[in-house]
Amino acid sequence: MKLENKTSEFRMNQTIAVVLLNWNGLNLLKEFLPDVVKYSNDATIYVADNASTDSSVSYVEANFPEVKIIQNKVNGGYAKGYNDALEGLTEDIFILLNSDVKVTPNWLSPIKGIFEKDNKVAAVQPKILDYKKPTHFEYAGAAGGFIDKFGYPYCRGRIFDNLEEDLGQYDDEVEIFWASGACLAIKRDRYYEVGKLDEDYFSHQEEIDICWRLYNYGYKVIYTPNSVVYHVGGATLNSMNPKKTFFNFRNSLFNLVKNVPANKLFWTLLLRMKLDGIAAIKFLVEMKFGHFTAVFQAHISFYKSLNKMLKKRKKLPKKEDYYSKISVVCRNYGLGQKKFPDL
């Protein structure tokens, strides 16, 4: 869907808070914070520290006095870490920026401009390229996120582990379903209106959940190619870590329970769990025993949390287009469709 230009709702001078969540990330701060400071003149920059035990806080204090420090009492992961850090901030726009992201000149202006053009826009994601391979899109968000009929996320520029080269094929400003947590720009008012990040997730896919809630509330999430950042990825948990597999499988099920309309929930969950079982068998065949175990641990944790997640459901609007009607698993593994245009 193309972004509409609603000039009647144009509002200038919105303030921006760029918030980096840090946990023992001294080396990442040394590498990436200088550019954040250099290229974010229009924003107030915060480092929200998740109870680090290294010298990252003292490093920021000594070298970047213009950066404000927020010290969280515990390491509550991505969700609680940001909820705690953002609680006292008053800026109009929050930008949740991973500490392993390299920003570029003029990265903030396009994001701010989108919010000012259309008051229905609640969140924005820039183009996210791979820091280690700058010619290609990066796994966590690429050119904007979508979700298939069984709750599996995919992106323009990234289907499962297949990452496309950036050839300008996604240089259009469009409405997407979810924005990456690696660089998530979200209006402060909307963040609190839909209930903040869900702290039961701890880490991974909580950005999909909050964007899904924004959609259910009637707001838009937009991707812009006019702002570009480079993401290292896997700085906290890399793709080889079974803990990441655990969070991704469990939290994806949480997303379904919280957001899928009631008349579709049972069958969606049933079929999704069968597909998860197939994924577990695939891990077993590949001798990835930690990931095999992680899938079943994710399901056990999901069952234990099911009642709690059901209580979080709100009355959902009857929207039939809340996700893609396709199964990205079947398209990718069954038909070999590994690029977004093929879907």
C-alpha positions in Angstrom: 0.0 0.0 0.0 1.4 3.4 -1.0 1.8 6.0 1.7 -0.9 8.7 1.5 0.1 12.3 1.9 -2.3 13.9 4.4 -1.1 17.5 4.4 -4.1 18.6 6.4 -2.6 16.7 9.4 0.9 18.1 8.9 2.6 19.0 12.2 6.1 20.4 12.6 8.7 20.4 15.3 8.1 16.9 16.8 10.9 16.0 19.2 12.9 12.8 18.9 14.6 10.6 21.5 17.1 8.1 20.1 17.5 5.4 22.7 20.2 2.7 22.6 19.6 -0.2 24.8 23.0 -1.5 26.2 24.0 -4.6 28.0 27.8 -5.1 28.4 28.2 -3.5 25.0 31.4 -1.5 25.5 32.9 -2.5 22.2 29.7 -1.8 20.3 29.3 1.6 21.8 32.9 2.5 20.9 32.3 1.5 17.3 28.7 2.8 16.7 27.9 5.5 19.2 30.2 8.2 17.6 28.1 8.1 14.3 24.9 8.2 16.3 26.1 11.4 18.0 27.5 12.9 14.8 24.4 12.3 12.6 21.6 12.8 15.1 21.7 16.6 15.7 17.9 16.9 15.8 17.5 14.3 18.6 18.2 13.8 22.2 20.4 10.7 22.5 20.1 8.3 25.4 22.0 5.2 26.4 19.7 2.9 28.4 21.9 0.5 30.3 20.4 -2.8 31.3 22.5 -3.4 34.5 25.8 -3.9 32.6 28.8 -5.2 34.5 31.4 -3.8 32.1 32.6 -0.2 31.8 30.2 0.9 29.1 28.5 3.5 31.2 31.7 5.1 32.4 32.9 5.1 28.8 29.9 7.0 27.6 30.0 9.5 30.5 33.7 10.2 29.9 33.6 10.5 26.1 30.0 11.7 25.2 28.8 14.1 27.8 26.0 15.2 25.5 24.5 11.6 25.7 22.1 11.1 28.6 22.4 7.9 30.6 19.4 5.9 31.9 20.4 3.1 34.3 17.9 0.3 34.6 18.1 -1.7 37.8 17.9 -5.1 36.1 18.6 -6.7 32.8 15.0 -7.2 31.7 15.8 -7.9 28.1 14.6 -5.9 25.2 11.0 -5.4 26.2 11.3 -4.5 29.9 14.6 -2.7 29.2 12.9 -0.3 26.9 9.7 0.0 28.9 11.7 1.0 31.9 14.0 3.4 30.0 11.2 5.2 28.1 9.0 5.7 31.1 10.3 9.1 32.0 10.9 10.5 28.5 8.7 13.2 27.0 9.8 13.3 23.4 7.1 12.9 20.7 9.0 10.2 18.8 11.0 7.3 20.3 13.6 5.6 18.1 14.6 2.2 19.6 18.0 1.7 18.2 20.2 -1.4 18.7 23.7 -0.6 19.9 25.1 -2.6 16.9 23.6 -0.3 14.3 25.6 2.1 12.1 23.5 5.2 11.2 24.2 7.4 8.2 24.0 11.1 7.4 20.4 12.5 7.3 18.9 9.3 8.6 16.4 11.0 10.9 14.9 13.6 8.6 12.9 11.1 6.3 11.6 9.3 9.4 10.4 12.6 11.0 8.9 13.8 7.8 6.7 10.7 7.5 5.3 11.2 10.9 4.6 14.8 10.1 2.8 14.0 6.8 0.3 11.5 8.2 -1.1 11.4 11.7 -2.2 7.8 11.2 1.4 6.6 11.0 2.4 5.2 14.3 5.8 3.6 13.4 8.5 3.8 10.8 11.4 1.6 9.7 14.4 2.6 7.6 16.2 0.5 5.0 18.3 -2.0 7.0 21.4 -3.3 5.3 24.0 -5.8 6.5 27.0 -4.1 8.2 29.2 -7.1 7.3 27.9 -7.3 3.7 26.7 -3.8 2.9 25.4 -4.7 -0.6 22.8 -6.9 0.9 19.7 -6.5 3.2 20.1 -7.5 6.8 18.0 -10.3 8.4 16.3 -8.2 11.1 13.9 -6.1 9.1 15.5 -5.7 5.6 13.0 -3.5 3.7 10.1 -4.0 6.0 8.3 -6.9 7.7 5.2 -9.0 6.9 3.7 -12.0 8.5 2.2 -15.1 6.9 -1.1 -16.9 7.7 0.6 -19.1 10.4 2.5 -16.2 12.1 5.9 -16.7 10.5 7.6 -13.4 9.8 9.3 -12.5 6.6 10.6 -9.3 4.9 10.9 -7.5 1.6 14.5 -8.5 0.9 14.6 -11.5 3.3 12.7 -14.8 3.2 13.9 -17.0 6.1 17.8 -17.1 5.6 17.8 -15.9 2.0 19.0 -12.3 1.9 18.6 -10.3 -1.3 21.1 -7.9 -2.7 20.0 -4.3 -2.6 19.5 -3.3 -6.2 17.0 -0.6 -5.6 14.1 -3.0 -5.9 12.6 -1.8 -2.6 13.2 1.9 -3.0 9.5 2.7 -2.6 7.9 4.2 0.5 5.2 1.7 1.5 3.0 0.5 4.3 4.3 -2.7 5.9 3.0 -4.9 8.7 5.9 -4.7 11.2 9.0 -2.7 11.7 12.3 -4.1 12.9 13.2 -3.8 16.6 16.8 -3.0 15.4 15.7 0.5 14.4 12.0 1.1 15.4 10.7 4.6 15.3 7.4 4.9 17.1 5.2 7.7 18.3 5.3 8.1 22.1 1.5 8.4 22.4 0.9 5.3 20.3 3.4 3.3 22.2 1.5 3.8 25.4 -2.0 3.7 23.8 -1.5 0.1 22.7 0.2 -1.1 25.9 4.0 -0.8 25.4 6.2 -3.8 24.7 5.2 -7.1 26.2 7.7 -7.9 28.9 6.8 -11.6 28.9 8.6 -11.9 25.6 11.9 -10.9 27.1 13.5 -10.7 23.6 12.6 -11.3 19.9 9.4 -10.6 18.1 8.0 -8.1 20.6 8.3 -5.5 17.8 6.0 -7.7 15.7 3.5 -7.9 18.5 3.4 -4.1 19.1 3.1 -3.4 15.4 0.3 -5.9 15.1 -1.5 -4.1 18.0 -0.9 -0.8 16.2 -2.6 -2.3 13.1 -5.6 -3.5 15.2 -6.0 0.0 16.5 -6.1 1.3 13.0 -2.7 2.8 12.7 0.0 2.4 10.0 3.6 1.2 9.9 5.7 2.6 7.1 9.0 1.6 5.5 11.2 4.3 4.0 14.2 3.7 1.8 15.3 7.3 2.3 16.8 6.5 5.6 19.5 3.9 5.7 21.2 2.1 8.5 23.6 -0.9 8.7 23.0 -3.6 11.3 25.5 -6.1 12.5 22.9 -8.6 13.9 23.3 -11.3 16.4 25.3 -9.1 18.8 23.3 -10.4 21.8 22.1 -13.8 20.5 23.3 -15.0 17.1 21.4 -17.3 14.8 23.5 -20.3 16.0 22.3 -19.9 19.6 19.4 -22.3 20.5 18.1 -19.7 22.9 17.3 -17.5 19.9 15.4 -20.4 18.4 13.5 -20.8 21.6 12.4 -17.1 21.8 11.5 -16.9 18.1 9.3 -20.0 18.2 7.6 -19.3 21.5 7.1 -15.6 21.0 5.7 -16.2 17.5 3.0 -18.3 19.2 2.4 -15.6 21.7 1.8 -13.2 18.7 -0.9 -15.5 17.4 -2.8 -15.9 20.6 -2.8 -12.2 21.4 -3.7 -10.9 17.9 -5.5 -13.4 15.6 -9.3 -13.0 15.5 -11.1 -15.6 17.6 -12.8 -17.3 14.7 -9.4 -18.2 13.2 -7.3 -18.8 16.3 -7.8 -22.5 17.0 -7.0 -23.7 13.5 -4.2 -21.3 13.0 -2.5 -22.5 16.1 -3.1 -26.2 15.3 -1.6 -25.9 11.9 1.2 -23.7 13.1 2.2 -26.3 15.7 2.4 -29.0 13.1 4.7 -26.8 11.0 6.8 -26.2 14.1 7.1 -30.0 14.5 8.3 -30.3 10.9 10.9 -27.6 11.7 12.0 -29.5 14.7 12.5 -32.7 12.6 14.5 -30.7 10.1 16.8 -29.5 12.9 17.2 -33.1 14.0 18.1 -34.4 10.6 20.6 -31.6 10.3 22.0 -32.7 13.7 21.2 -29.3 15.3 20.2 -30.9 18.5 20.1 -27.7 20.6 17.7 -26.1 18.1 15.6 -29.3 18.0 15.3 -29.2 21.8 14.6 -25.5 21.8 11.5 -25.9 19.6 9.9 -28.3 22.1 11.0 -26.1 25.1 9.3 -23.2 23.3 6.1 -25.1 23.0 6.2 -26.2 26.7 6.8 -22.6 27.8 4.0 -21.5 25.5 1.5 -23.9 27.1 2.5 -22.7 30.5 1.8 -19.1 29.5 -1.3 -19.8 27.4 -3.9 -18.6 30.0 -1.9 -15.5 30.6 -1.7 -14.7 26.9 -5.4 -15.3 26.4 -6.2 -12.8 29.1 -4.2 -10.2 27.1 -6.4 -10.5 24.1 -8.6 -7.5 23.4 -11.7 -7.3 21.3 -10.2 -7.2 17.8 -11.7 -5.4 14.8 -12.9 -7.7 12.0 -10.0 -7.2 9.6 -9.5 -10.0 7.1 -6.2 -8.6 5.7 -4.2 -8.5 8.9 -1.6 -10.8 7.4 -0.7 -12.4 4.1 -2.9 -15.2 3.0 0.1 -17.3 1.9 2.2 -19.8 3.9 5.7 -18.6 3.5 6.9 -22.0 4.7 5.1 -23.8 1.8 6.2 -21.2 -0.7 9.8 -21.2 0.3 10.5 -24.9 1.0 7.8 -26.4 -1.3 7.9 -24.2 -4.3 11.4 -22.7 -4.0 10.1 -19.1 -3.8 12.9 -17.4 -1.9 12.4 -13.7 -2.8 9.6 -11.4 -1.8 8.4 -10.7 -5.4 8.0 -14.4 -6.0 5.5 -14.6 -3.2 
